[in-house]
Amino acid sequence: MARYGFDTQLVHGTRVYDDPANPVNPPVYTASTFAFPTADSSPQWDYARSGNPTRQFVETQIARLETAGLDEDAVADVRSFAFASGLAAIHAILSTFAPGDVIVADKTVYGGTYSQLQDHFTRWGIVVRLVDFDDVDGVERAVAGTGEFAGADGADGAVAKAVYFEALTNPLLALHDVAAVSEIAHRHGAISIVDNTFLTPYLLRPLEFGADVVLHSATKYLGGHSNVIAGLATVRGKDLADRVYFAQNRLGGILSPRDCEVLRTGIQTLALRLDRQSASAEIVARTLADDDRVKTVNYPSLAEAGSPTAEAARTLGVTAFGGVLSFEVADGIDPLAVLDGLHLFTRAVSLGAVESLAEYPARMTHFEIPKPQRLEFGITDELLRLSVGIENVDDLLADLRQALDAAAK
Ligand SMILES: *Cc1c(COP(=O)(O)O)cnc(C)c1O
């Protein structure tokens, strides 16, 4: 089939079923069960948990988007799955491992992921090694089970089965080198699992850099309107795909047909939204960096030359970074007063939607991390996180300015 431009594929997707009414949009098939034409037939769809045309449309579309830069042979080897939440997608992927398997994860992964690994999967015998993924030598020792990981955590220095990390992290916006980490994983026979929620396939396609699994909380940018909770997993290789399909069908955390439709319409405008959000976030980040009531700003385009983030951006060719940024207020400014002073930004967790949001990580998204550890990660008591939406950027700047003015009084 013809390979259209990425933004064209966002709008059209790939037809998976010919409805006789010829609708412009793929219909929402809400049926829980499908008729067998004859008693001995095996129809493509029988029961909607196992599969249905509405979910298949979205799954086929995301697989095409994740593989937009790969050749057709590689595309044929890739399959996507839609889940009821990002954490359900992550659960399905992690459920493919067995007791005793070692997973090397980045220290600063999303709190829900961290808790799923530490509070759920360790009870099922998974061994989790936490490291800083800015330090690729440390990742290598953790994967190989050498250095400080030799004989550690009761795993006898076992070689890891997987690495797990976020390409762009929350809330400090560190960009990780997907290519270097995936190369290390493969050299030791492990797979590379990347949560790409913060960039989406529009800004980075990890499969092109060696990742074996790409995860999304589609609740964020892919849905884009704060109106659906959804997750996506895309995997390379038939064997892994079969195991993930088993998890989707047998653990049952599927995305409903109605939510598939909400996600599909969100995906159609992804490029338009992210272009605007990235451009506005860049302006907001630079404006805050010049404000003397602000101590530090975290946004990848502002990262110091030679830093791991700047180097990863160069290696991966990422030039736009989405709508999320964070900043620390200067001494003497109360971050909660700034947050409470905002009128246009809504005080809320989550990110990536059309409306701008602001939150205080220490209390709203990262409060579960013990304070000493949180401070060690750089998530200080002065840090605020913004998710820049698609509003007029001058309105957003004015809102931030007046909130900083009020807090500085
Ligand atoms: C929100 C989020 C998740 C969890 O997704 P849900 O859709 O809330 O279950 C996972 N990873 C990242 C990076 C997220 O931001």
The ligand as a MOL file (V3000), in Angstrom:
LIG
                    3D

  0  0  0     0  0            999 V3000
M  V30 BEGIN CTAB
M  V30 COUNTS 15 15 0 0 0
M  V30 BEGIN ATOM
M  V30 1 C 0.0560 8.9410 32.5380 0
M  V30 2 C 1.2350 8.0950 32.2520 0
M  V30 3 C 1.1850 6.6870 32.3700 0
M  V30 4 C -0.0530 5.9680 32.8620 0
M  V30 5 O -1.0670 6.0520 31.9240 0
M  V30 6 P -2.6490 5.9920 32.3020 0
M  V30 7 O -3.3000 6.2230 31.0100 0
M  V30 8 O -2.8860 7.0850 33.3290 0
M  V30 9 O -2.8860 4.6490 32.8930 0
M  V30 10 C 2.3080 5.9670 32.0210 0
M  V30 11 N 3.4370 6.5710 31.6140 0
M  V30 12 C 3.5470 7.9100 31.5160 0
M  V30 13 C 4.8280 8.5170 31.0660 0
M  V30 14 C 2.4480 8.7170 31.8310 0
M  V30 15 O 2.5610 10.0540 31.7440 0
M  V30 END ATOM
M  V30 BEGIN BOND
M  V30 1 1 1 2
M  V30 2 1 2 3
M  V30 3 2 2 14
M  V30 4 1 3 4
M  V30 5 2 3 10
M  V30 6 1 4 5
M  V30 7 1 5 6
M  V30 8 2 6 7
M  V30 9 1 6 8
M  V30 10 1 6 9
M  V30 11 1 10 11
M  V30 12 2 11 12
M  V30 13 1 12 13
M  V30 14 1 12 14
M  V30 15 1 14 15
M  V30 END BOND
M  V30 END CTAB
M  END
